[in-house]
């Protein structure tokens, strides 16, 4: 069923009904940026939410998160929806469950009025519009805490439905809004329209396919509802909010060591044309982004030193890389040049401080073949080949 990703957010789960915010990651999800950023403001860069000069923070490239990686944990073997997998290890309470699954950023635990993350946003857009038969249909149930009404509207049409709800052609009476769109009706909206439009799915194997359809629909129909602002971007890999929001059990935060499979570094989106040999690498990042990764690793191990015993893996997201067979298998053969293929890999890497990511060969060094983070003063990084001119080594 996929894995869960979580970046440290500093939120006290006890104040959120013992829930934590996470993201579902599955190979069939197309948008970039699948993890909430740990650096920069996701609304940057921009010079207005609706037009130039709006009363909104004026951001530049340096204030945005789009060139930085995000560091967090990944939960797969102890994710409850993977119980059918041979690698499932949950049991005795050491597993993570999901209470609600939103197809995008949703403010589930900080703004929605609920104790379990199932609720309506104060500015909810219920996605209401007239269909081809003349009937007014809505993608969100306003009488059931804003659950997605996938029996009425196919989640594969959610992107179109959100766009239709904003325009008089399909919604002349402006039905289904708890407030008013940020840029008023008959206009495309800034990226945070995702928060207002998102509804939730239950933790049920039948419905997560619908969830992925909704995620991909919002991405594929983005030109119908998004005005390209907050953030403003020339390339969709830098700016689209691709993370969904899972209301996960609080032990994903309070028992990180018990439930995490690995520490994960999600590197920024790339295009296949940028890859020299078809492989992504930390070496594509600049010195500031590399420094931020090291800072995040130190912080996450300081937050929970037990995580240093977990492997460190890297997730790439590359547009235009997927082959025809994979395209047919995971994306139904549709818009494959448009989506970002995600996959995990490992890499040896030495930071300028002397800390390193390093694998020890099982037969030669007694290691398990995984890459781990090592501090400069623990001696492990001394095994690094002193003749390597670059700090990069695959």
C-alpha positions as CSV (number, residue, x, y, z in Angstrom):
1,X,0.0,0.0,0.0
2,X,3.0,2.3,0.0
3,X,5.0,3.9,2.9
4,X,4.5,6.9,5.2
5,X,6.9,9.8,5.3
6,X,7.2,12.3,8.1
7,X,9.4,15.3,8.5
8,X,9.9,16.7,12.1
9,X,7.5,19.5,12.6
10,X,7.9,20.2,16.3
11,X,4.2,19.7,17.0
12,X,3.2,18.1,20.3
13,X,1.0,15.1,19.4
14,X,-0.7,15.3,22.8
15,X,-2.2,18.6,21.7
16,X,-3.4,17.0,18.4
17,X,-5.5,14.1,19.8
18,X,-2.4,11.9,19.8
19,X,-2.1,12.2,16.1
20,X,0.8,13.2,13.8
21,X,0.9,14.5,10.3
22,X,2.5,12.3,7.6
23,X,2.4,11.7,3.9
24,X,1.5,8.6,1.9
25,X,4.1,7.7,-0.7
26,X,3.3,5.2,-3.5
27,X,4.9,4.7,-6.9
28,X,1.7,5.6,-8.6
29,X,1.6,9.2,-7.3
30,X,2.7,11.6,-10.0
31,X,3.3,15.1,-8.5
32,X,6.7,16.3,-7.2
33,X,7.6,17.4,-3.7
34,X,6.0,14.5,-1.7
35,X,7.2,15.6,1.7
36,X,6.5,18.8,3.6
37,X,9.6,21.0,3.4
38,X,11.8,21.5,6.5
39,X,13.5,24.6,5.0
40,X,12.0,27.8,3.6
41,X,8.5,29.0,3.2
42,X,6.4,26.8,0.8
43,X,4.6,30.0,-0.4
44,X,7.8,31.5,-1.7
45,X,8.8,32.8,-4.0
46,X,6.0,35.2,-5.0
47,X,5.1,38.8,-5.4
48,X,1.3,38.4,-4.8
49,X,-1.4,35.8,-4.4
50,X,-3.6,37.0,-7.2
51,X,-1.6,39.7,-9.1
52,X,1.6,41.6,-8.7
53,X,1.5,43.9,-5.8
54,X,-0.9,41.9,-3.6
55,X,-0.6,42.4,0.1
56,X,1.4,39.2,0.6
57,X,5.0,38.4,1.5
58,X,7.3,39.3,-1.3
59,X,9.6,36.3,-1.5
60,X,12.7,35.5,-3.5
61,X,14.4,32.3,-4.6
62,X,16.4,32.1,-1.4
63,X,13.4,32.1,0.8
64,X,11.7,29.1,-0.9
65,X,12.4,25.5,-0.1
66,X,12.5,24.2,-3.6
67,X,16.3,23.7,-4.0
68,X,16.6,22.0,-0.6
69,X,16.2,18.4,0.4
70,X,13.8,17.3,3.2
71,X,14.9,14.8,5.9
72,X,12.6,12.7,7.9
73,X,11.6,9.1,8.6
74,X,10.0,6.4,6.5
75,X,7.5,3.8,7.9
76,X,6.7,0.8,5.7
77,X,7.1,-2.5,7.5
78,X,5.1,-1.2,10.4
79,X,2.4,0.7,8.4
80,X,-0.9,-1.1,9.2
81,X,-2.0,-1.1,5.6
82,X,1.0,-3.3,4.7
83,X,-0.3,-6.2,6.8
84,X,-0.6,-8.3,3.7
85,X,3.1,-7.9,2.8
86,X,5.6,-10.6,3.8
87,X,7.8,-7.9,5.2
88,X,5.2,-6.5,7.6
89,X,6.5,-6.4,11.2
90,X,3.8,-4.6,13.1
91,X,2.4,-6.1,16.2
92,X,2.2,-5.5,20.0
93,X,1.2,-1.9,19.2
94,X,4.4,-1.3,17.2
95,X,2.7,-0.2,14.0
96,X,1.3,3.0,12.6
97,X,-2.3,3.5,11.6
98,X,-4.1,6.3,9.6
99,X,-7.2,8.0,10.8
100,X,-7.8,10.0,7.7
101,X,-6.2,10.5,4.3
102,X,-6.4,13.9,2.5
103,X,-5.3,14.2,-1.1
104,X,-3.3,17.3,-0.4
105,X,-2.1,19.7,2.3
106,X,-5.2,20.2,4.4
107,X,-4.5,21.7,7.9
108,X,-6.1,18.5,9.3
109,X,-4.7,18.9,12.8
110,X,-4.1,22.6,13.1
111,X,-7.2,24.3,11.6
112,X,-9.9,21.7,11.0
113,X,-12.5,21.4,13.8
114,X,-12.1,17.8,14.9
115,X,-10.3,15.6,17.4
116,X,-9.3,12.9,14.9
117,X,-8.3,15.0,11.9
118,X,-11.6,14.3,10.1
119,X,-13.2,17.7,9.6
120,X,-14.0,20.7,7.4
121,X,-11.6,23.6,6.8
122,X,-12.9,27.0,7.9
123,X,-12.7,28.0,4.2
124,X,-13.8,24.7,2.8
125,X,-14.5,24.5,-0.9
126,X,-17.0,21.5,-1.2
127,X,-16.3,21.2,-5.0
128,X,-19.9,21.7,-6.1
129,X,-20.8,22.2,-9.8
130,X,-23.5,21.2,-12.3
131,X,-22.7,18.1,-14.2
132,X,-23.6,17.2,-17.8
133,X,-27.1,16.1,-16.8
134,X,-27.9,19.4,-15.1
135,X,-27.6,18.0,-11.6
136,X,-25.6,19.9,-8.9
137,X,-23.0,17.5,-7.5
138,X,-20.4,18.0,-4.8
139,X,-17.2,16.0,-4.2
140,X,-17.3,16.6,-0.5
141,X,-20.0,15.7,2.0
142,X,-20.8,18.8,4.0
143,X,-23.0,16.7,6.4
144,X,-20.2,14.2,7.2
145,X,-17.3,16.2,8.4
146,X,-16.0,16.8,4.8
147,X,-15.5,13.2,3.8
148,X,-14.9,12.8,0.1
149,X,-18.1,11.7,-1.6
150,X,-16.4,9.2,-4.0
151,X,-19.8,7.6,-4.7
152,X,-21.1,10.8,-6.3
153,X,-17.9,12.2,-8.0
154,X,-15.1,10.0,-9.3
155,X,-11.9,11.1,-7.6
156,X,-10.2,11.0,-11.0
157,X,-12.4,14.1,-11.7
158,X,-11.6,16.1,-8.5
159,X,-9.2,18.5,-10.2
160,X,-11.8,19.4,-12.8
161,X,-14.5,19.6,-10.1
162,X,-12.5,22.0,-8.0
163,X,-11.9,24.2,-11.0
164,X,-15.6,24.1,-12.0
165,X,-16.7,25.1,-8.5
166,X,-14.8,28.4,-9.0
167,X,-16.4,29.6,-12.2
168,X,-20.0,30.8,-13.0
169,X,-20.2,28.5,-16.0
170,X,-20.7,25.4,-13.8
171,X,-21.4,27.0,-10.4
172,X,-23.4,30.2,-11.1
173,X,-24.8,30.4,-7.6
174,X,-21.4,29.9,-5.9
175,X,-22.7,27.0,-4.0
176,X,-20.4,25.0,-1.7
177,X,-18.1,27.6,-0.2
178,X,-17.6,28.1,3.5
179,X,-15.9,31.4,2.7
180,X,-14.9,33.1,-0.6
181,X,-12.0,32.1,-2.8
182,X,-8.8,34.0,-2.2
183,X,-8.9,35.6,-5.7
184,X,-12.7,35.7,-5.8
185,X,-14.8,33.7,-8.3
186,X,-14.1,33.3,-12.0
187,X,-10.4,33.3,-11.3
188,X,-7.7,30.7,-10.8
189,X,-6.4,30.5,-7.2
190,X,-3.1,30.3,-5.4
191,X,-1.7,27.0,-4.3
192,X,-3.3,27.0,-0.9
193,X,-6.6,26.4,-2.6
194,X,-5.5,22.8,-2.1
195,X,-6.0,23.2,1.7
196,X,-9.5,24.4,1.2
197,X,-10.6,21.8,-1.4
198,X,-9.1,18.7,0.3
199,X,-11.5,16.1,1.7
200,X,-10.6,12.8,3.4
201,X,-10.7,9.1,2.7
202,X,-10.9,6.3,5.2
203,X,-8.1,3.8,5.9
204,X,-9.5,1.1,3.7
205,X,-7.7,-0.8,1.0
206,X,-10.4,-0.2,-1.5
207,X,-10.3,3.6,-1.1
208,X,-6.6,4.4,-1.2
209,X,-6.7,3.8,-5.0
210,X,-9.3,6.6,-5.0
211,X,-7.0,8.7,-2.9
212,X,-4.2,8.3,-5.4
213,X,-6.6,9.2,-8.3
214,X,-7.6,12.4,-6.5
215,X,-3.9,13.3,-5.9
216,X,-3.1,12.8,-9.5
217,X,-6.2,14.5,-10.7
218,X,-5.4,17.7,-8.9
219,X,-1.9,17.6,-10.4
220,X,-3.1,16.8,-14.0
221,X,-5.8,19.5,-13.9
222,X,-3.6,22.1,-12.1
223,X,-3.8,24.6,-15.0
224,X,-7.6,24.8,-14.5
225,X,-7.5,25.9,-10.8
226,X,-4.0,27.1,-10.0
227,X,-2.8,30.6,-11.0
228,X,0.8,29.8,-10.7
229,X,1.3,32.0,-7.6
230,X,2.2,31.3,-4.0
231,X,4.6,30.1,-5.1
232,X,5.2,31.6,-8.4
233,X,7.4,29.2,-10.5
234,X,8.7,28.7,-14.0
235,X,9.1,25.0,-13.5
236,X,6.5,22.8,-11.8
237,X,9.2,20.8,-10.0
238,X,9.9,24.0,-8.0
239,X,6.6,25.1,-6.5
240,X,3.9,22.5,-6.7
241,X,2.7,21.3,-3.3
242,X,2.8,17.6,-4.0
243,X,2.5,16.3,-0.4
244,X,-0.8,14.7,0.7
245,X,-1.7,14.7,4.4
246,X,-2.3,11.5,6.5
247,X,-3.6,11.8,10.0
248,X,-1.4,9.1,11.5
249,X,-1.2,7.6,15.0
250,X,0.9,9.6,17.4
251,X,3.5,6.9,17.8
252,X,4.9,7.9,14.5
253,X,6.3,10.8,16.4
254,X,6.6,9.5,20.0
255,X,8.1,6.1,19.0
256,X,10.2,7.0,16.0
257,X,12.8,4.3,16.7
258,X,10.2,1.6,17.1
259,X,8.3,2.2,13.9
260,X,10.7,3.8,11.4
261,X,12.4,1.6,8.8
262,X,15.0,4.3,7.9
263,X,15.8,8.0,7.9
264,X,15.0,9.3,4.5
265,X,16.4,12.3,2.5
266,X,14.0,13.4,-0.2
267,X,16.1,15.4,-2.8
268,X,14.5,18.2,-4.9
269,X,12.9,17.3,-8.2
270,X,15.0,16.8,-11.3
271,X,14.4,16.3,-15.0
272,X,15.8,13.4,-16.8
273,X,17.8,15.8,-19.0
274,X,19.8,16.8,-15.9
275,X,21.0,13.2,-15.3
276,X,24.3,12.3,-16.8
277,X,23.9,8.6,-16.4
278,X,20.3,8.3,-15.5
279,X,21.0,8.3,-11.8
280,X,20.1,10.9,-9.2
281,X,22.7,11.9,-6.6
282,X,23.3,14.2,-3.7
283,X,26.0,15.6,-5.9
284,X,23.4,17.5,-7.9
285,X,22.8,19.8,-4.9
286,X,24.7,23.0,-4.1
287,X,26.8,23.5,-0.9
288,X,23.9,25.3,0.9
289,X,21.5,22.4,0.2
290,X,24.2,19.9,1.3
291,X,24.8,21.9,4.5
292,X,21.1,21.8,5.2
293,X,20.9,18.0,4.8
294,X,23.8,17.6,7.3
295,X,22.0,20.1,9.7
296,X,18.8,18.1,9.4
297,X,20.5,14.8,10.0
298,X,22.2,16.1,13.1
299,X,18.9,17.5,14.3
300,X,17.0,14.3,13.8
301,X,19.6,12.2,15.6
302,X,19.7,14.8,18.4
303,X,15.9,14.6,18.6
304,X,16.1,10.8,18.9
305,X,19.6,9.3,19.1
306,X,18.2,5.8,18.6
307,X,17.6,6.8,15.0
308,X,21.3,6.6,14.3
309,X,20.9,2.9,14.3
310,X,18.6,3.2,11.2
311,X,19.8,3.1,7.6
312,X,19.8,6.4,5.7
313,X,18.2,6.2,2.3
314,X,17.6,8.8,-0.4
315,X,14.5,9.3,-2.5
316,X,14.8,10.7,-6.0
317,X,11.9,12.3,-8.0
318,X,12.7,12.6,-11.7
319,X,10.4,13.9,-14.4
320,X,10.5,12.1,-17.7
321,X,12.5,9.1,-16.5
322,X,9.8,6.4,-16.3
323,X,10.0,3.7,-19.0
324,X,7.0,2.4,-21.0
325,X,6.6,-0.7,-18.9
326,X,6.6,1.2,-15.6
327,X,4.3,3.8,-17.1
328,X,1.7,1.2,-18.0
329,X,2.1,-0.5,-14.6
330,X,1.9,2.4,-12.2
331,X,0.4,5.3,-14.2
332,X,-2.0,3.4,-16.5
333,X,0.0,4.6,-19.5
334,X,-1.2,8.2,-19.1
335,X,0.8,11.5,-19.1
336,X,4.0,9.7,-18.2
337,X,6.3,12.5,-19.4
338,X,4.5,14.8,-17.0
339,X,4.8,12.8,-13.7
340,X,7.8,12.5,-11.4
341,X,9.0,8.9,-10.9
342,X,10.1,8.2,-7.3
343,X,12.5,5.6,-6.1
344,X,14.8,5.0,-3.2
345,X,18.6,4.5,-3.4
346,X,21.6,4.7,-1.1
347,X,24.8,6.7,-1.5
348,X,28.1,7.1,0.3
349,X,28.8,10.8,1.0
350,X,31.3,12.7,3.0
351,X,30.4,16.1,4.4
352,X,33.0,18.9,4.7
353,X,32.8,18.6,8.5
354,X,34.0,15.0,8.2
355,X,30.7,13.4,9.1
356,X,29.7,10.9,6.5
357,X,27.1,8.5,5.0
358,X,28.9,5.2,4.5
359,X,28.2,1.6,3.8
360,X,30.3,-1.2,5.2
361,X,30.6,-4.3,3.1
362,X,29.1,-7.4,4.9
363,X,31.9,-9.8,4.2
364,X,34.8,-7.3,4.4
365,X,33.7,-5.0,7.2
366,X,31.0,-6.9,9.1
367,X,28.3,-4.5,8.0
368,X,24.8,-5.2,6.8
369,X,25.2,-3.5,3.4
370,X,23.1,-0.5,4.4
371,X,24.3,3.1,4.5
372,X,24.4,4.8,7.9
373,X,25.3,8.2,9.2
374,X,28.6,8.4,11.1
375,X,30.0,11.3,13.1
376,X,33.5,12.5,12.2
377,X,34.9,11.6,15.6
378,X,33.7,8.0,15.8
379,X,36.4,6.7,13.5
380,X,34.1,5.1,10.9
381,X,34.6,7.9,8.4
382,X,38.3,7.3,8.5
383,X,37.6,4.4,6.1
384,X,36.9,6.9,3.4
385,X,39.4,6.8,0.6
386,X,41.7,9.7,1.2
387,X,42.4,9.9,-2.5
388,X,38.8,10.8,-3.4
389,X,39.0,14.4,-4.8
390,X,35.3,15.0,-4.3
391,X,33.1,14.5,-1.3
392,X,30.7,12.6,-3.6
393,X,31.1,8.9,-4.2
394,X,28.3,6.6,-5.4
